[in-house]
Amino acid sequence: MNSIVKKLNKKKFKISFAESCTGGMLASKITSISGASKVFGLGLVTYSNQAKISILKVNKRIIQKYGAVSPQCCEAMVKNLAKISKAQINVSVTGIAGPNGGTKTKPVGLVYIGVKKNNKLLITKNIFKQKSRKTIQKVTVKRTLDILNSLI
């Protein structure tokens, strides 16, 4: 985490998050590092569909057609966050942390991570096999940080 803050600082990049299933854990991780105020601009926890629609301006048809846990919703979240935050790096996370809410097509542990770095967009689909909610949230944060580390 420290290295991410240092890299962002060196490049004079700002980072922002739109989190759903991680409930602010990413923002918490970054703000626990001294110097984060230079690089961290905005963290939104858009947990409900309504928050995704009203705050992040995700088109409600995307959620109706594909669901909140979908690459389409993840992409809309990160693109719209970029418009709001004006940061060079924007991250969105949406998934099913469980233990309930999973289906055959969308199992518990399915998480989409979106990263928009300037004009580059990367959406990754992850299926974490861990069983506990807290563990799924933690591994999601770790995977997101790994992705960021490789992109910055």
N, C-alpha and C positions, 0 to 999 in steps of 0.2 A: 504494500500500500504506500509506504514511504517513497518507494522508487517512482510510483505513478505521480505522486504530488511533485516530486523533484523534476521528473520529465516534463510534466505540464508547465511547471514554473519556468524551466529552461526555455521552452518553446513559446512561452507567454500565451498558452492556451487556457481557455476556460472550459469547464466540464459541467454538465447538468444531467439530472436524472429524472425519469418518470417511472416510478415503481408501482407495481401492483402486488404480486404475491410476496415480494420481499419486504413490503411494508415500511420502507425507510431505512433498511439495514445498509444499503449501499451508501446513502447519504451519511449515515452514522459512521460508517467505516472511514470515509474520507475526512469527515470533520474531526475525527479523533486524532488526526495528524496535525502537528504544529505547522503552520504555514498554509493550511488548506484555504484560508480566506482569500489568498491570492489567486487561487485556481478554481474554486468551487462557487458557482453562481446561484444555482437553483436546484431544489429537490422537491418534486411533487409526488405525493402518494395518492395515486388515482385508483383507489381500490375498487370502487363500485363502477358499474357500467355508466351510471349517470355522471360520475366525475370524469370518466374518460370522454364522454360526449360533451359535457358543459365546460370543462376546464381545458382539456386537450383538443377539443373540437374534432374528435373522431366521429366520422359520419355514422349515425346510428344504424344505417343500412349495412355497414360493414359488420357491426356487432350482431345484428339480426341474421345476416346471411352466414357469416363464418364463425361467430362467437368471439368473446373477449380474448380467449386463448387461441390465437391463430396468428400466422405470419402476417396476414393482412392488417390485423389490429395492431400488432407490434410495430409494423412499418408506419402506420398512420400516427401512432403514439410518438415515435421518435422523430418523424418529419415535422409534426406539429410542435413538438417540444423545441426543436431547432428554431422555429419561427418565433416562439415566445422568448426563449433564453438568449438568443444571439450568440451562444457559445460555439466554439469550434468543434467540440466533441459533445455529443448528446447520446444518452443511453436510455433505452426503454426495456422494461422487464414485465412479462405477463405469463402467468402459468398457474398450475394447480398444485398447491403445496400439500393438500390433503388434511387429514386422512380421508375426508369425504370429498365428493364432487367429481370424482373421476368416472370415465366411461370406457368402453372398449376402444373407441377411436381417439379419446383424449384421456389417457390414464393419469392417475396421480403421479406427479413427478415430471409431467410434460411442461417444459418452460421454453418460451421464446425470448431471446435476448437480441435487441436491436441496437446497433451502434452506427451513428452517422458522424463521420469525421469530415468536416467541410462538405464536399459533394459526394464522398464515398459512402455507400450504404451497405451494411452487412447485417443480415438477419440469420441467427443460428437457432436451429431446433435442437433441444436437448431433452433426453429422457433420463432422468435421474431415478435410479432403482431404490434409493433409500426409502425407508418406510415412514420415518417420523417427519412431521411438518417442519419442525425446527431444523432438522438435518437437511431437508430439501431446500429450505431458505438459505442455509449456510453454504451448501455446495453451489447454489445458484450465484451467490455473491462471489464465491471463489472463482467460478468459471468466468463470470463477468470481468473480474479483475485480471484474470489471465488473458482474456481477449484484449482488454484495454492495454495491458502491458506490451502485448505484441504489436498493437496498432500505433502506439504513440511514438 
